[in-house]
Amino acid sequence: MRYNKDRVLAVALVSPSILAVFIFVYGFIAWSGRVSLSKWVGLLPNYDWAGFTNYANLLKDPRFQIDIRNTIVFTVLFVGGSLLLGLGLAILLDQGLRGEAFFRSLFLFPMAISFIVTGVVWRWLMNPAQGSRISGLNLLFDQMGLDFLVNKWHTTPQWGIAFIAIPAIWQMSGYTMALYLGGLRAIPDSLREAARVDGATELQIYRYQILPLLRPITLSAMIILGHISLKVFDLIVAVAGKQVALDVPAIYMWTTTFDGNFYNRGAAIGMMLLLSVAVLVIPYLWYTLRTEAEV
């Protein structure tokens, strides 16, 4: 009898949360899916059936093709840069440096602020103005005699999105550092000592022993960073505003929905974003669950 009461109480406690998630997450996803299949243009709802016309038109849209290209460039640079820099910092801290706690906190600090704050700061640092209005990093390079490094940053034609990855890497590399540092500390020192006894160099130890053991952490970091890169919005807007040259699906979804009142197209972009995140996350969850079941 006591067990049944505890069970009923437990169900009663979690029921509001389950109901809220069902309504405000899955219910809104279903509603967005329905809107993406409608002819809703303008402020007045129009749920007339349009099928997959919105998706077909979206794939043929030159702006959306720019969005896909920018997303790919940003994702490759952001994920790759964050992993490499985070791994380097973790290896550095793993050497037993004095003041490790200070440096660990220093590297993790950027993660504590939002992308909006990061974007505002880096908007000044990456100010493309030159001549009498030069400032930020360009001014630093100019004063140091490194004129060849002075550039237009995010206003560079075609490759401006690549420079947006710099502040993103600055903010998230500390997170990957923490992941890798935890993985390095979990590897027994006896494995490294055994490799050294066998005559392996430090480079060989990291290449053939440490890095393979860090693969699960690398995979987790790639999934998390990839998920962030697919939804990036606030960082780009804070740095450069809403420009077609730096457009990504999230920005296009906002402008086409709330600026242009094309709710059907905006919902279609949102569903495609959801699908892209699901394609990235679901295989990882399946792999994780299967690995835990085997253990």
Beta strands, then each sheet from edge to edge (+ up, - down):
end
